[in-house]
Amino acid sequence: MIRTVRSREVYRNPWMTVREDDIRRPDGSPGQYGVVDKPDYALVIPRDDDGRLHLVEQYRYPVRGRYWEFPQGSWPAGHEGEAPLDLARAELREETGLRAARMTYLGRLHVAYGYASQGCHVYLAEELTEGEPEREAGEADMRQRWADPNEWRALVGAGRVTDAATLAAYTLLDLHRGESA
């Protein structure tokens, strides 16, 4: 097992902390890890009765582009530790205006466990009713659409869906469909 010898915070802002850990490997050799600590978030796969999936598109500053993804987000500071299901419902409502009568937990993903502690709770939202989105200021340019299975595959194939959590969540959905078939 790897043992932490020393840990020090090297950066902090309201959304994340970066730390540097000096470690000792099982063979006794030293090493170092840079770790990004961020709170877990929720991702929601809205699916209608026809099997269409609801996607959102927004500009993602770090990669300088607009991409389609499933609605997702984390609590603002001060809400950490609240139920992931409540967060999933809030993100669905805020980003799409949709409300779900049925939410099914599909699983938890590690987002980038080679350097980050953050995880993602994935939910399937069904029995949907429409409403007005309640977007935050940073989501003002967000677009949304329904995609049938062929449109989904075309978006993925064209590189318009590249979010790792969205793609992994779709795998969880596929496994769920196999279990419920």
C-alpha positions as CSV (number, residue, x, y, z in Angstrom):
1,M,0.0,0.0,0.0
2,I,1.2,3.5,-0.7
3,R,1.8,5.6,2.4
4,T,1.5,9.4,2.6
5,V,4.6,10.9,4.2
6,R,3.7,14.5,3.9
7,S,0.8,16.5,2.4
8,R,0.7,20.2,1.6
9,E,-1.9,22.4,0.0
10,V,-0.5,24.3,-2.9
11,Y,-3.7,26.0,-4.3
12,R,-7.3,26.7,-3.2
13,N,-10.3,28.4,-4.7
14,P,-14.0,28.1,-3.9
15,W,-14.3,25.1,-6.3
16,M,-11.2,23.0,-5.7
17,T,-8.0,22.4,-3.7
18,V,-4.8,21.2,-5.2
19,R,-2.4,19.4,-2.9
20,E,1.0,17.8,-3.3
21,D,1.7,14.5,-1.4
22,D,5.1,13.0,-0.8
23,I,4.6,9.2,-0.7
24,R,6.4,6.0,0.0
25,R,5.7,3.0,-2.2
26,P,5.4,-0.5,-0.9
27,D,9.0,-1.2,-2.1
28,G,10.2,1.7,0.0
29,S,10.9,4.1,-2.9
30,P,9.8,7.7,-2.6
31,G,7.4,9.4,-4.9
32,Q,5.1,12.4,-5.3
33,Y,1.4,12.9,-6.3
34,G,-0.4,16.1,-7.3
35,V,-4.0,15.7,-6.3
36,V,-7.0,17.8,-7.2
37,D,-9.7,17.6,-4.5
38,K,-13.2,18.6,-5.7
39,P,-16.6,17.6,-4.3
40,D,-18.6,14.8,-6.0
41,Y,-21.2,15.9,-8.4
42,A,-24.4,14.4,-10.0
43,L,-25.1,13.6,-13.6
44,V,-28.6,13.0,-14.9
45,I,-29.7,11.1,-18.0
46,P,-33.1,12.3,-18.9
47,R,-35.0,9.7,-21.0
48,D,-38.5,10.1,-22.4
49,D,-41.0,7.3,-23.1
50,D,-39.7,7.0,-26.7
51,G,-36.1,6.3,-25.5
52,R,-34.8,9.8,-26.5
53,L,-32.1,11.3,-24.3
54,H,-32.1,15.0,-23.3
55,L,-28.7,16.7,-23.7
56,V,-27.4,20.1,-22.9
57,E,-24.6,22.0,-24.7
58,Q,-22.5,24.7,-23.3
59,Y,-19.1,26.4,-23.7
60,R,-16.4,24.6,-21.7
61,Y,-13.7,27.2,-21.0
62,P,-10.8,24.7,-20.3
63,V,-11.1,23.1,-23.7
64,R,-12.3,26.2,-25.5
65,G,-15.3,24.6,-27.1
66,R,-19.0,23.8,-27.0
67,Y,-20.0,20.2,-26.5
68,W,-23.1,18.1,-25.8
69,E,-23.4,16.3,-22.5
70,F,-25.9,15.1,-19.9
71,P,-27.0,17.7,-17.3
72,Q,-24.5,17.7,-14.4
73,G,-23.2,19.8,-11.6
74,S,-22.1,20.1,-8.0
75,W,-23.5,21.9,-5.0
76,P,-22.3,25.4,-4.4
77,A,-20.0,25.9,-1.3
78,G,-21.8,25.2,1.9
79,H,-24.0,22.4,0.6
80,E,-21.4,19.6,0.5
81,G,-22.6,16.4,2.1
82,E,-26.2,16.9,1.0
83,A,-27.9,13.9,-0.8
84,P,-26.7,13.2,-4.3
85,L,-30.4,12.6,-5.4
86,D,-31.4,16.1,-4.3
87,L,-28.4,17.5,-6.3
88,A,-29.4,15.4,-9.4
89,R,-33.0,16.8,-9.2
90,A,-31.7,20.3,-8.8
91,E,-29.3,20.1,-11.7
92,L,-32.1,18.6,-14.0
93,R,-34.4,21.4,-13.1
94,E,-31.8,24.2,-13.4
95,E,-30.3,23.1,-16.7
96,T,-33.3,21.7,-18.6
97,G,-36.5,22.7,-16.7
98,L,-37.4,19.1,-16.6
99,R,-38.8,17.4,-13.5
100,A,-38.7,13.6,-13.0
101,A,-41.3,11.5,-11.2
102,R,-38.9,8.6,-11.2
103,M,-35.1,8.8,-10.6
104,T,-33.0,5.6,-10.7
105,Y,-29.5,5.5,-9.3
106,L,-27.2,3.9,-11.9
107,G,-23.9,4.1,-10.0
108,R,-20.9,6.2,-9.1
109,L,-17.9,7.0,-11.4
110,H,-14.5,8.3,-10.7
111,V,-13.9,11.2,-13.0
112,A,-10.1,11.3,-13.4
113,Y,-8.7,9.1,-10.6
114,G,-5.2,9.4,-11.8
115,Y,-5.0,13.0,-10.3
116,A,-8.4,13.9,-8.9
117,S,-10.6,12.7,-5.9
118,Q,-13.9,13.8,-7.5
119,G,-16.6,11.3,-8.2
120,C,-19.9,11.4,-10.1
121,H,-23.3,10.0,-9.0
122,V,-25.3,9.0,-12.1
123,Y,-29.1,8.9,-12.2
124,L,-31.6,8.0,-14.8
125,A,-34.6,10.5,-14.9
126,E,-37.9,9.2,-16.3
127,E,-41.6,10.2,-16.3
128,L,-40.6,13.7,-17.1
129,T,-42.6,16.9,-17.1
130,E,-41.4,20.1,-18.8
131,G,-40.9,23.5,-17.1
132,E,-38.6,26.5,-17.5
133,P,-34.9,26.1,-16.8
134,E,-33.5,27.9,-13.8
135,R,-29.9,28.4,-15.0
136,E,-27.1,30.0,-13.2
137,A,-25.3,33.0,-14.8
138,G,-22.5,30.7,-16.1
139,E,-25.1,28.6,-17.9
140,A,-26.9,31.4,-19.7
141,D,-25.6,30.3,-23.1
142,M,-26.7,26.7,-22.6
143,R,-28.6,24.9,-25.3
144,Q,-30.7,21.8,-25.0
145,R,-32.1,19.1,-27.3
146,W,-33.6,15.6,-27.4
147,A,-31.6,12.9,-29.3
148,D,-32.9,9.6,-30.4
149,P,-30.5,6.6,-30.3
150,N,-29.3,7.3,-33.9
151,E,-28.8,11.0,-33.2
152,W,-26.9,10.1,-30.0
153,R,-24.5,7.9,-31.9
154,A,-24.0,10.5,-34.6
155,L,-23.2,13.2,-32.0
156,V,-20.6,10.8,-30.4
157,G,-19.2,9.8,-33.7
158,A,-18.8,13.4,-34.8
159,G,-16.9,14.3,-31.7
160,R,-19.7,16.5,-30.4
161,V,-20.0,14.4,-27.2
162,T,-16.5,14.1,-25.6
163,D,-17.3,14.4,-21.9
164,A,-15.9,11.3,-20.2
165,A,-18.6,11.3,-17.5
166,T,-21.4,11.5,-20.1
167,L,-19.9,8.7,-22.1
168,A,-19.3,6.5,-19.0
169,A,-22.8,7.3,-17.7
170,Y,-24.2,6.0,-21.0
171,T,-22.4,2.7,-20.4
172,L,-24.2,2.5,-17.0
173,L,-27.5,3.2,-18.7
174,D,-26.7,0.4,-21.3
175,L,-26.0,-2.0,-18.4
176,H,-29.2,-0.9,-16.7
177,R,-31.2,-1.6,-19.8
178,G,-29.7,-5.1,-20.0
179,E,-30.7,-5.8,-16.5
180,S,-34.3,-4.6,-16.9
181,A,-34.8,-6.3,-20.3
